[in-house]
Amino acid sequence: MGEVKICEVRNIFDIFRFIKVEFDIKKADKSFVPPFIVERFLNLRANAFYKHGKVKLFLASKGKEVLGRISAQIDYLYIKRWNDMAGFFGFFESVDSEDVAKELFSAAEKFVKSQGAKSVMGPFSFNINGESGILVEGFDYPPYIMMPHNPPYYSQLIESLGFSKAKDLYAWRIDSELVEKKTSSFIKLIWKEASGKVKVKNISKKTLAEDIKTALDIFNDAWYDNWGFTPVTEEEGKQLADSLRFVLDEEIAFFALVDGEKPAGVCIAIPNLNEVLRNTSGGMKLSDYIKIFKGAKKVKSFRLLILGVKKDFRARYPYLPMFMVGELVKRGKAKGYKEAELSWTLEDNERINKLITISGAERYKIYRIYRKELHDS
């Protein structure tokens, strides 16, 4: 079959091969959920990230068989925020072969070095605001919507190439009944304290574009000091609004308003469409679209995507995060949701992780971000 060949993605046909190789590698994995290929294609073809970053996509093959893929990117917003000349890698998939992984990472590292990068970090698709991390614990559970999944050997391949841990990300599983039992009295005290001080306003499909602007204003302020933070741009906000339009459940996405109805906090949870996608081929068959359309209204789990409180309000309203979690659980239960994932949190965000633990959630998955210093060859 010859040597491993690396080629850059240059056309629509290559993008399709870039998407499909994930299906081929993971098809025997019982926890694998096929990504929705239309969303994947649009994400790769016309992403708002390209306005503030540079990206190269690479494929690894032997003969006609595609064996892996990787992206290499430079994010100028990250560099500006942290004064850190780090390039990123992402979308990594590979058969269990050190040779394939070595060639893929060699191509990625060569590109980011050509852009002045002194190190490489990831995986990010395309930055920390997208799908992030390699799964290193929790392989027996299928991923929630917009969360990655991979075979156990991925971490071994990456570490064999000189990468080491930069940060772990935690995913938490939560059961509505358990939360209510563990925190009902605590939540009632918080609701009593918040009475007359905090109002809740739903994020609406009718005003989604404007609501997402407000949500990202809160997010960019709340997360500014967090490790790896990269601001979400207005263009990325518009793209997020477009992607949420189909899946949004207005009852589990809302603002916390204080001081004359000023938006102080945001909570955005989305139905876990992976429940439906798991029984499809990701949109490769016409029947998939019928299953997705019909199944979307029957989803029984959701993912807490964003939870944040603006810094200016934290001292006066320290209970806002728990207030929003309690409100989310109450609303979720009323809508018939049985389970949720809170993801992700930074391993060293002790305040949030303690809050989540108190709520009765179980940490059941760990994702790892890797970093490697690049040296002149």
Secondary structure, DSSP 8 states (H G I E B T S, - for coil): --S-EEEE--SHHHHHHHHHHHHHHHTT-TT-----HHHHHHHHHS-GGGGTEEEEEEEEEETTEEEEEEEEEEEHHHHHHHT--EEEEEEEEE-S-HHHHHHHHHHHHHHHHHTT-SEEEE-EESSTTSEE-EEEE-TTS---TT-----THHHHHHHHTT-EEEEEEEEEEEEHHHHHHHHHHHHHHHHHHHTTT-EEEE--STTHHHHHHHHHHHHHHHTTTSTT-----HHHHHHHHHHHHHH--GGGEEEEEETTTEEEEEEEEEE-THHHHTTS-SSSSHHHHHHHHHHGGG--EEEEEEEEE-HHHHTT-TTHHHHHHHHHHHHHHHTT--EEEEEEEETT-HHHHHHHHHTT-EEEEEEEEEEEE----
